[in-house]
């Protein structure tokens, strides 16, 4: 039976971020890592977007970046400059290929195309990892599989960020490639929190997604209906659909991190690495991976790095969207209308000061938020 110091289950954003963070800090010079992934990661299966200051680890493989954006809500267009920030777009295949190019050079990293069936913690502290074809042992397993408990009825808030996008090419120049659209509420599905997201790659190419933040999902043809409505409203010229992207991201206060043990650490969505109030995950995965590697280097017990105050903010946000979903447009309008984009980004990155927190929360004050805050008080300020 083969033994590895570390085993990573799943080579998605979290697993590969963790692998690359280990390599950057020379953690695998003397120890072996096994990555178990059922696919070869040869498809562009998603698009990741994130904001960060101009320099970053991924600049050489970005699809596009912007320093200007806008939000349209309550019949008002709000334009903003990102100043020291850039909003960045990265195709997943480019990230996979970059990570694999680094992994292939490392003799201590092994990639196995297989599927994990079970993990067993042994009396000696090791973990026995059983796949469809083999059995391995490891001191520490990082597991990206979501617990089945999440899919059972539970008491936690669960908003689906579900979307469908068309990557289109027009027959004549139309888009401004220097400015992306974070949210455009000009086309909505009734009273739901739903909007269009536009990422222009050039004057003739753009990814246009219709997105919902709702408790329940919709049929596939509904996305197509609203995408077509948006294209007509904006008078987008004759075009062809180059590719289609579809997905669902959980926005929830489910206690994923509580499913980790001393020797099995949940990562990615399974570890609560998706920002509950936004659904953004790529940079969160990078930060959490770096946090884990720092702890490993310092010989510390592995813990998550989720500042408690932001868990409270996320819970309030999820409460409002769960109980008064129609308020979403007003919520985002107030956020972008009354705050600097740098303040918003720091708040969503969980790096804001108390004064910045106060500014954002006070600007969001409304009946739905007061009700949510009242419930939060009655619950004893429990995060979960």
Buried (B, 14 or more C-beta within 10 A) or exposed (E): EEEBBBBBBBBBBBBBBBBBBBBEBEBBEEBBBBBBBBEEBEEBBBBBBBBBEEEBEBEEBBBBBBBBBBBBBEEEEBEBEBEEBBBBBBBBBBBBBBBBEBBEEBEBBBBBBBBBEEBEBEEEEBBBBEBEEEEBBBBBBBBBBBBEEBEEEEEBBBBBBBBBBBBBEBEEEBBBBEBBBBBBBBBBBEEBBBBBBBBBBEEBBBBBBBBBBBBEEBEEEBBBBBBEBBBEEBEBEEBEEEEEBEBEBBBBBBBBBEBBBEBBBBBBBBBBBBBBBBBBBBBBBBBBBBBBBEBBEEEEEBEBBBEEEBBBBBBBBBBBBBBBBEBBBBBBBBBBEBBBBBBBBBBBBBEBEEEBBEBBBEBBEBEBBEBBBEEBEEEEEEBE
